[in-house]
């Protein structure tokens, strides 16, 4: 099974926290995808909670169901989702090793 996206320990902790405290419905998992892709901003990544859909690759990361659209896999391979919390920033970040090759 291909797992195109990995989650850091901090990201796993935060996703589980959100799923419990924001009442994410049973059967939903973490959807990771691509947004944009045109103009100067280039491609970006998105996170959300969603049910699995036909054409998804779904896998489990420490009890979290992760869903990605199969057609977006080539843009997501090697991506790591991290969570940062410091004095200036709080949120998920995306570490994309492919950017270094562009």
C-alpha distances in whole Angstrom, upper triangle without the diagonal:
4,6,9,12,13,16,19,21,24,21,20,23,25,22,23,26,26,25,27,30,30,29,26,26,24,20,20,17,17,17,17,18,20,24,27,27,31,34,34,32,29,25,25,22,22,21,22,21,20,19,16,17,17,15,12,9,9,8,10,12,15,16,16,14,13,13,13,14,12,16,16,13,15,17,15,13,14,16,17,19,22,25,28,32,35,38,38,34,32,28,25,24,22,22,20,21,21,24,26,25,27
4,6,9,11,14,17,19,22,20,19,22,23,21,22,26,25,24,27,30,29,29,25,26,24,21,20,17,16,15,14,15,17,21,24,23,27,30,31,28,25,22,21,19,19,19,20,20,20,19,16,17,17,14,12,8,9,8,11,12,16,17,16,14,12,12,11,12,10,13,13,9,11,14,11,9,11,13,14,16,19,23,26,29,32,36,35,31,29,26,22,22,19,18,17,17,17,20,22,21,23
4,6,7,10,14,16,18,16,15,19,20,17,19,22,22,21,24,26,26,26,23,23,22,19,18,15,13,13,12,13,16,19,22,22,26,29,29,26,24,20,19,16,17,16,17,18,18,18,15,17,17,15,12,8,8,7,9,9,13,14,13,11,9,10,9,12,11,14,13,9,12,13,10,8,9,10,11,13,16,19,22,26,29,32,31,28,26,22,19,18,16,15,15,15,16,19,21,21,22
4,7,10,14,17,18,16,16,19,20,18,20,23,22,22,25,27,26,27,23,24,24,21,19,16,13,12,10,11,13,16,19,19,22,25,25,23,20,17,16,13,14,14,17,17,18,18,16,17,17,15,12,9,10,10,12,12,15,17,15,13,10,10,8,11,10,12,10,7,8,9,6,4,6,7,9,11,15,18,21,25,28,31,30,26,24,21,17,16,13,13,11,12,12,15,17,17,19
4,7,10,13,15,12,12,16,16,14,17,20,19,19,22,24,23,24,21,23,22,20,17,14,11,11,8,10,12,15,18,18,22,25,25,22,19,16,14,11,12,12,14,15,16,17,16,17,19,16,13,11,11,10,11,10,13,15,13,12,9,10,9,12,12,14,11,9,11,10,6,6,6,5,6,7,11,14,17,21,24,27,26,22,21,17,14,13,10,10,10,11,12,15,17,18,19
4,7,10,12,9,10,13,14,13,15,18,18,18,21,23,23,24,21,23,22,20,18,14,12,12,10,13,15,18,21,21,25,27,27,24,22,18,16,13,14,13,15,16,18,19,18,20,21,20,16,13,13,11,10,8,11,13,11,12,10,12,12,15,16,18,15,13,14,13,10,9,7,6,5,6,9,12,15,19,22,25,25,21,19,16,13,12,10,10,11,12,14,16,18,19,21
4,7,8,6,6,10,10,10,12,14,15,15,18,20,20,21,19,21,21,20,17,13,11,12,11,14,16,19,22,23,26,28,27,24,23,20,17,14,14,12,14,15,17,19,18,21,23,22,18,16,14,12,11,8,10,12,10,12,10,13,13,17,18,20,17,16,17,16,12,12,11,9,6,5,6,9,12,15,19,22,22,18,16,13,10,10,10,10,12,14,16,18,20,21,23
4,5,5,6,9,10,11,12,14,15,16,19,20,21,22,21,23,23,22,20,16,14,16,14,17,19,21,24,25,28,30,29,25,24,21,19,16,16,14,17,18,20,22,22,25,27,25,22,19,18,15,14,10,11,14,12,15,13,16,17,21,22,24,21,19,20,19,15,15,12,11,7,6,5,7,10,13,16,20,20,17,15,13,10,10,10,10,13,15,18,19,20,22,24
4,5,5,6,9,10,11,12,14,16,17,18,20,21,20,23,22,22,20,17,15,17,17,20,22,24,27,28,32,33,32,29,28,25,22,19,19,16,18,19,21,23,23,26,29,28,24,21,19,17,14,10,10,13,12,15,15,18,20,23,25,27,24,22,24,22,19,19,16,14,11,10,8,9,11,13,16,20,21,18,15,14,12,13,14,14,17,18,21,22,23,26,28
4,5,5,6,9,10,11,12,14,16,16,18,20,19,22,22,23,20,17,15,17,16,19,22,23,26,28,31,32,31,27,27,24,21,18,17,15,17,18,21,23,24,27,29,29,25,23,21,19,16,13,12,14,13,16,16,19,20,24,26,28,24,23,25,23,19,20,17,15,11,9,6,5,8,9,13,16,17,14,12,11,9,11,13,14,17,19,22,22,24,26,28
4,5,5,6,9,10,10,12,14,15,16,18,16,19,20,20,17,14,11,13,13,16,18,20,23,24,28,29,28,25,24,21,18,15,14,11,13,14,17,20,20,23,26,25,21,20,18,16,14,11,11,13,11,13,12,15,17,20,22,24,21,20,22,20,16,17,16,13,9,6,5,5,8,11,14,18,18,14,12,9,7,9,10,12,15,18,20,21,22,25,26
4,6,5,6,9,10,11,12,14,15,17,15,18,18,17,15,12,10,13,13,17,20,22,25,27,30,32,31,28,27,24,20,17,16,13,14,14,16,18,19,22,25,24,20,19,16,14,11,8,8,9,8,11,11,14,16,20,22,24,22,20,23,21,18,18,17,14,11,9,8,8,12,14,17,21,21,18,15,13,11,13,13,15,18,20,22,23,25,27,28
4,6,5,6,9,10,11,12,14,16,15,18,18,19,17,14,13,16,16,20,23,24,28,29,33,34,33,30,29,26,23,20,18,15,15,15,18,20,21,25,28,27,24,22,19,17,14,11,10,11,10,14,14,18,20,24,26,28,25,24,26,25,21,22,20,18,14,12,10,9,12,12,16,19,20,17,14,12,12,14,16,17,20,23,25,26,28,30,31
4,5,5,6,9,10,10,11,14,13,17,18,18,16,13,12,15,15,18,21,22,25,27,30,32,31,27,27,24,21,18,16,12,13,13,17,19,21,24,27,27,23,22,20,18,16,13,12,13,11,14,14,17,19,23,25,27,24,24,26,24,20,22,20,17,14,11,9,7,10,10,14,17,18,14,11,9,9,12,14,17,20,22,25,25,27,30,30
4,5,5,6,9,10,10,12,10,14,14,15,12,10,8,11,12,16,19,20,24,26,29,31,30,27,26,23,19,16,14,10,10,10,13,15,17,20,23,23,20,19,16,15,13,11,11,11,8,11,11,14,16,19,22,24,21,21,24,22,19,20,19,16,14,11,10,9,12,14,17,20,20,17,13,11,10,13,14,17,19,22,24,25,27,29,30
4,5,5,6,9,10,11,10,13,13,14,12,10,10,14,15,19,22,24,27,29,33,34,34,30,30,27,23,20,17,14,13,12,14,16,18,21,24,25,21,20,17,15,13,11,10,9,7,11,12,15,18,22,24,27,24,24,26,25,22,23,22,19,17,14,13,12,15,16,20,22,23,20,16,14,13,16,18,20,23,25,27,28,30,32,33
4,6,5,6,8,10,10,14,15,16,14,13,12,16,17,21,24,25,28,30,34,35,35,31,31,28,24,21,18,15,14,13,16,18,20,24,27,28,24,23,21,19,16,14,13,12,11,14,15,18,21,24,27,29,27,26,29,27,24,25,24,22,19,15,14,12,14,14,18,20,21,18,14,13,13,17,19,21,24,27,29,30,32,34,35
4,5,5,5,8,8,11,13,15,12,11,11,14,15,18,21,22,25,28,31,32,32,28,28,26,22,19,16,12,11,10,13,16,18,21,25,26,22,22,19,19,17,15,15,14,11,14,14,17,19,22,25,27,25,25,28,26,23,25,24,21,18,15,14,12,15,15,18,21,21,18,14,12,12,16,18,21,23,27,28,29,31,33,34
4,6,6,6,5,8,9,11,9,9,9,13,15,18,22,23,26,29,32,34,34,30,30,27,23,20,17,13,11,9,11,13,16,19,23,24,20,20,17,17,15,14,13,11,9,11,13,15,18,21,24,26,24,24,27,26,23,25,24,22,19,16,16,15,18,18,22,24,24,21,17,15,15,18,20,22,25,28,29,30,33,34,35
4,6,6,7,9,10,13,12,12,13,16,19,22,25,26,30,33,36,37,37,34,33,30,27,23,20,17,14,12,15,16,19,22,26,27,24,24,20,20,17,16,15,13,12,14,16,18,22,25,27,30,28,28,31,29,26,28,27,25,22,19,19,17,19,19,23,25,25,23,19,17,17,21,23,25,28,31,33,33,36,38,38
4,6,8,11,13,16,14,14,15,18,20,23,26,27,30,33,35,37,37,33,33,30,27,24,20,17,15,13,16,18,21,24,28,29,26,26,23,23,20,19,18,16,15,17,18,21,23,26,29,32,29,30,33,31,28,30,29,26,24,20,19,17,19,18,21,23,23,21,17,16,17,21,23,26,29,32,34,34,36,39,39
4,6,9,12,14,12,13,13,16,18,21,24,24,27,30,33,34,34,31,31,28,25,22,18,15,12,11,14,16,19,22,26,27,24,25,22,22,20,19,19,17,15,16,17,19,22,24,27,29,27,28,31,29,26,29,28,25,23,20,19,17,19,19,22,24,24,21,17,16,16,20,22,25,28,31,33,33,35,37,37
4,6,9,12,10,12,13,16,19,22,25,25,29,32,34,36,37,33,33,30,27,23,20,16,13,11,13,14,18,21,24,26,23,24,21,21,19,19,19,16,14,15,17,19,22,24,27,29,28,28,32,30,27,29,30,27,25,22,22,20,22,22,26,27,27,24,21,19,19,23,24,28,30,33,34,35,37,39,39
4,7,9,7,8,10,13,16,18,22,22,26,29,32,34,34,31,30,27,24,21,17,14,10,7,9,11,14,17,21,22,20,20,17,18,17,17,17,14,12,12,14,15,18,20,23,26,24,25,28,27,24,26,27,24,22,19,20,19,22,22,26,28,27,24,21,18,18,21,22,25,27,30,31,32,35,36,36
4,6,6,9,12,14,17,20,23,24,28,30,33,36,37,33,33,29,26,23,19,16,13,9,9,9,13,16,19,21,19,20,17,18,17,18,18,15,13,12,14,15,18,20,23,26,25,25,29,28,25,28,28,26,25,22,23,22,25,26,29,32,31,28,24,22,21,24,25,28,29,33,33,34,37,39,38
4,6,9,12,14,18,21,24,26,29,32,35,38,39,35,34,31,28,24,21,18,14,11,10,9,12,15,18,20,18,19,16,16,15,16,16,13,11,11,14,15,18,20,23,26,25,25,29,28,26,27,28,26,25,22,24,23,27,27,31,34,33,30,26,24,23,25,26,29,30,33,34,35,38,39,39
4,7,10,12,16,18,22,24,27,30,33,36,37,34,32,29,26,23,20,16,14,10,8,6,8,12,15,17,14,15,12,13,13,15,15,12,10,9,11,12,15,17,19,22,22,22,26,26,23,25,26,24,23,21,23,23,27,28,32,35,34,31,27,24,22,25,25,27,28,31,31,33,36,37,37
4,7,9,13,15,19,20,24,26,30,32,33,30,29,25,23,19,16,13,10,6,5,5,7,11,14,16,13,14,11,12,12,14,15,12,9,8,9,9,13,15,18,20,19,20,23,23,20,22,23,21,21,18,20,20,24,25,29,31,31,27,24,21,19,21,21,24,25,28,28,30,33,34,34
4,6,10,13,16,18,22,24,28,30,31,28,26,23,20,16,14,10,8,5,6,6,7,11,14,15,12,12,9,10,9,10,12,10,6,5,6,7,10,13,16,18,17,17,21,20,17,19,20,18,17,15,17,17,21,23,26,29,29,25,22,18,16,18,18,21,22,24,25,27,29,30,31
4,6,10,13,16,19,21,25,27,28,24,23,19,17,13,10,7,6,5,6,8,9,12,15,15,12,12,10,10,10,10,12,11,7,6,5,6,9,12,15,17,15,15,18,17,14,16,17,14,14,11,14,14,18,20,24,26,25,22,19,15,13,15,14,17,18,21,22,23,26,27,27
4,6,10,12,16,18,22,24,25,22,20,17,14,10,8,6,5,6,6,8,8,10,13,13,10,10,9,11,12,12,15,14,10,9,6,5,6,9,12,14,12,12,16,14,12,14,16,13,13,12,15,16,19,21,25,28,26,22,20,16,13,15,14,16,17,20,20,21,24,25,25
4,7,10,14,15,19,21,22,19,17,13,11,7,6,5,7,9,10,12,11,13,15,14,11,11,10,12,13,13,16,16,12,11,7,6,6,8,11,12,10,10,13,11,9,11,13,10,11,9,12,14,17,20,24,26,25,21,19,15,12,12,10,13,13,16,16,17,21,21,21
4,7,10,12,15,18,19,16,14,10,9,6,5,7,9,11,11,14,13,13,15,13,11,11,12,14,16,16,20,19,16,14,11,9,6,7,10,10,7,9,11,9,8,11,13,11,12,11,15,17,19,22,25,28,26,22,20,17,14,13,11,14,13,16,15,16,19,20,19
4,7,8,12,15,16,13,11,7,6,5,6,9,11,14,15,17,16,16,17,15,13,14,16,18,20,20,23,23,19,18,14,12,9,9,11,10,7,9,10,7,8,12,13,11,13,13,16,18,20,23,26,28,26,22,21,18,15,14,11,13,12,15,14,14,18,18,17
4,6,9,12,13,11,9,6,5,6,7,10,12,15,16,18,18,17,19,17,16,17,19,21,23,23,26,26,22,21,17,15,12,12,14,13,10,13,14,10,11,15,17,14,16,15,18,19,21,24,26,28,25,22,21,18,15,15,13,15,14,17,16,15,19,20,18
4,6,8,10,8,7,5,6,8,10,14,16,19,19,22,22,21,22,20,19,21,22,24,26,26,29,29,26,24,21,19,16,15,17,15,12,15,15,12,14,17,19,16,19,18,20,22,23,26,28,29,26,23,23,20,18,17,15,17,15,18,16,15,19,19,17
4,7,9,7,5,4,7,10,12,16,18,22,22,24,23,22,23,21,20,21,23,25,27,27,30,31,27,26,22,20,17,16,17,14,12,14,13,10,13,16,18,16,19,19,21,23,25,27,29,31,28,25,25,22,20,18,15,17,15,17,14,13,17,16,14
4,7,7,5,7,10,13,15,19,21,25,25,27,27,25,26,24,23,25,27,29,31,31,34,35,31,29,26,24,20,19,20,17,15,18,17,14,17,20,21,20,22,22,25,26,27,30,31,33,29,27,27,24,22,20,19,20,18,20,17,15,19,18,15
4,6,6,9,11,15,17,21,24,27,28,30,30,29,30,27,27,28,30,32,34,33,36,37,33,32,29,27,24,23,24,21,19,21,20,17,19,22,23,22,24,24,26,27,27,30,31,32,28,26,27,25,23,21,20,21,19,21,18,16,19,19,15
4,5,9,11,15,18,21,24,28,29,32,31,31,32,29,29,29,31,33,34,33,36,37,34,33,29,28,25,24,25,23,20,22,21,17,20,22,23,21,23,23,24,26,26,28,29,29,26,24,25,23,22,20,18,19,18,19,17,14,17,17,14
4,7,8,12,14,18,21,24,26,29,29,28,29,27,26,27,28,30,31,30,33,34,30,29,26,25,22,22,23,21,18,20,19,15,17,20,21,18,20,19,21,22,22,25,26,26,23,21,22,20,18,16,15,16,15,17,16,13,16,17,14
4,7,10,13,17,20,24,25,27,27,26,27,24,23,24,26,27,29,28,31,32,29,28,24,23,19,19,20,18,15,17,15,12,14,17,18,16,18,18,20,22,23,25,27,28,25,22,23,20,19,16,14,15,13,15,13,11,14,14,11
4,7,10,14,17,20,21,24,23,22,24,21,20,20,22,24,25,25,28,29,25,24,20,19,16,15,17,15,12,14,13,9,11,14,15,13,15,15,18,20,21,24,26,28,24,22,22,19,16,14,12,13,11,14,12,10,14,14,12
4,7,11,14,17,19,21,21,21,23,21,19,19,21,22,23,22,25,26,22,22,18,17,14,15,17,15,12,14,14,10,10,14,14,12,13,13,15,16,18,21,23,24,21,18,18,15,13,11,9,11,10,14,12,11,15,16,14
4,7,10,14,15,18,18,18,20,19,16,16,17,18,20,19,22,22,19,18,14,13,11,13,15,14,11,12,13,9,9,12,13,10,11,10,12,14,16,19,22,24,21,18,17,13,10,9,7,10,10,13,13,13,16,17,16
4,7,10,12,15,16,16,19,18,15,16,16,17,18,18,20,20,17,16,13,12,11,12,15,15,12,13,15,12,11,14,15,12,12,10,13,13,16,18,21,23,21,18,16,12,10,10,9,13,13,17,16,16,20,21,20
4,7,10,13,14,15,18,18,15,15,14,15,16,15,17,17,13,13,10,10,10,12,16,16,14,15,17,14,12,15,16,12,12,9,12,12,15,17,20,23,21,17,15,11,9,10,10,14,15,18,19,19,22,23,23
4,6,10,12,14,17,17,14,15,14,15,16,15,17,16,13,12,10,10,11,13,16,18,15,16,19,17,15,18,19,16,15,12,14,14,17,19,22,25,23,19,17,13,11,13,14,17,18,22,22,22,26,27,27
4,7,10,12,16,17,14,15,13,14,14,14,16,14,11,10,9,9,11,13,17,19,17,18,21,20,17,20,21,18,17,15,16,16,19,21,25,27,26,22,19,16,14,16,17,20,21,24,25,25,29,30,30
4,7,9,12,14,11,13,11,14,14,15,17,15,12,10,9,8,10,12,15,17,16,17,21,20,18,20,22,19,19,17,19,20,23,25,28,31,29,26,23,19,17,19,19,22,23,26,26,27,30,31,31
4,6,10,12,10,12,10,12,13,16,18,15,12,9,10,8,11,12,15,17,17,18,21,21,19,21,23,21,21,19,22,22,26,28,31,34,33,29,26,23,20,22,22,25,25,28,28,29,32,33,32
4,7,9,7,8,7,10,12,15,17,15,12,9,9,6,9,9,12,14,15,15,19,19,17,19,21,20,20,19,22,23,27,29,33,36,34,31,28,24,21,23,22,24,24,26,26,28,31,31,31
4,6,6,9,9,13,15,18,21,19,16,12,11,8,9,8,10,12,13,15,18,19,17,19,22,21,22,21,24,26,29,32,35,38,36,33,30,26,24,25,23,25,25,27,26,28,31,31,31
4,6,9,10,14,17,20,23,21,19,15,14,10,10,9,9,11,13,14,18,19,18,20,23,22,24,23,27,29,32,35,38,41,39,35,33,29,26,27,25,27,26,28,27,29,32,31,31
4,7,9,13,17,19,23,21,19,15,13,10,9,6,6,8,10,11,14,16,15,17,20,20,22,22,25,28,31,34,37,40,38,35,32,28,25,25,23,25,23,25,23,26,29,28,28
4,6,10,13,16,19,18,15,12,10,6,5,4,5,8,9,9,13,14,13,14,17,17,18,18,22,24,28,30,34,37,35,31,29,25,22,22,20,22,21,22,22,24,27,26,26
4,7,10,13,16,16,14,10,8,6,5,6,6,9,10,8,12,14,12,12,15,15,16,17,20,23,26,29,33,36,35,31,28,25,21,21,19,20,19,21,20,23,25,25,25
4,7,10,13,12,10,7,5,4,7,9,9,13,13,11,15,16,13,14,16,15,16,16,19,21,25,28,31,35,34,30,27,23,20,21,19,20,20,22,22,24,27,27,28
4,7,10,10,8,6,5,7,9,12,12,16,15,13,16,17,14,14,15,15,15,15,18,20,24,26,30,33,33,29,26,23,20,20,19,20,20,21,22,24,27,27,28
4,6,6,5,5,6,9,12,15,16,19,18,16,19,20,16,16,16,16,15,14,17,18,22,25,28,32,31,28,25,22,19,20,19,20,20,22,23,26,28,28,30
4,6,5,7,7,11,13,17,17,21,19,17,20,19,16,15,15,14,12,12,14,15,19,21,25,28,28,25,22,19,16,17,17,17,19,20,22,24,26,27,29
4,6,8,10,14,17,20,21,24,23,21,23,23,19,19,18,17,15,14,15,16,19,21,25,28,29,25,22,20,18,19,19,20,21,23,25,27,29,30,32
4,6,9,13,16,20,21,24,23,21,24,24,21,21,20,19,17,16,17,18,21,23,26,30,30,27,23,21,19,21,21,22,23,25,27,29,31,32,34
4,6,10,13,16,18,21,20,18,22,21,18,18,18,17,15,13,15,15,19,21,25,28,28,24,21,18,16,18,18,19,21,23,25,26,29,30,31
4,7,10,13,15,18,17,16,20,20,16,17,18,17,16,14,16,18,21,23,27,30,30,26,23,20,17,19,18,20,21,23,24,26,29,29,30
4,7,10,12,15,14,13,16,16,13,14,15,13,13,12,14,16,20,22,26,29,28,25,22,18,15,16,15,17,18,20,21,23,25,26,27
4,7,9,12,11,11,14,14,12,13,15,14,14,13,17,18,22,25,28,31,30,26,24,20,17,18,16,18,18,20,20,22,25,25,26
4,6,9,7,7,11,11,9,11,13,12,13,13,17,19,22,25,29,32,30,26,24,20,17,17,15,16,16,18,17,19,22,22,22
4,5,5,7,10,10,10,12,15,14,16,16,20,22,25,28,32,34,33,29,27,23,20,20,17,19,17,20,18,20,23,23,23
4,5,5,8,10,10,11,14,15,17,18,22,24,28,31,34,37,35,31,29,26,22,22,19,20,18,19,18,20,23,22,22
4,6,7,9,10,12,15,15,18,19,23,26,28,32,35,37,35,32,30,26,23,22,19,20,18,19,17,19,22,21,20
4,6,6,7,9,12,12,15,16,20,22,25,28,31,34,32,28,27,23,20,18,15,16,14,16,14,16,19,18,17
4,5,5,6,10,10,13,15,18,21,24,28,31,34,32,28,27,23,20,18,15,15,13,14,13,15,18,17,17
4,6,6,9,10,14,16,20,23,25,29,32,35,32,29,28,25,21,19,15,15,12,12,10,13,15,14,14
4,6,9,8,12,14,17,20,23,26,29,31,29,26,25,21,18,16,12,12,9,11,8,10,13,12,12
4,6,5,9,11,14,17,20,24,26,29,27,24,23,19,16,14,10,10,8,10,9,11,14,14,14
4,6,9,12,15,19,21,25,28,31,29,26,25,21,18,16,12,11,9,9,8,12,13,13,14
4,6,10,13,16,19,23,25,28,27,24,23,20,16,14,10,8,7,6,7,11,12,12,14
4,7,10,13,16,19,22,25,24,20,19,16,13,10,7,6,5,7,8,10,12,13,15
4,6,10,13,16,19,22,21,18,17,14,10,8,6,5,7,9,11,12,14,16,17
4,7,10,14,17,20,19,15,13,10,7,6,5,6,9,12,14,14,17,19,20
4,7,10,13,17,16,13,11,8,6,5,6,7,11,13,16,16,18,20,22
4,7,10,14,13,10,7,6,4,6,9,11,14,17,19,19,21,24,24
4,7,10,10,7,5,5,6,7,10,12,15,18,21,20,21,24,25
4,7,8,6,4,7,9,10,14,15,19,22,24,23,24,28,28
4,6,5,6,10,12,13,16,17,21,23,26,25,25,29,29
4,6,8,12,15,16,19,20,24,26,29,27,28,31,31
4,7,10,13,14,17,19,22,24,27,24,25,29,29
4,7,9,10,14,16,19,22,24,22,23,27,27
4,7,9,13,15,19,22,24,23,24,28,28
4,7,10,13,16,19,21,20,22,25,25
4,7,10,13,16,18,18,20,23,23
4,7,10,13,15,14,16,19,19
4,6,10,11,11,13,16,16
4,6,9,9,10,13,14
4,5,6,8,10,11
4,5,6,8,10
4,5,5,7
4,5,5
4,6
4
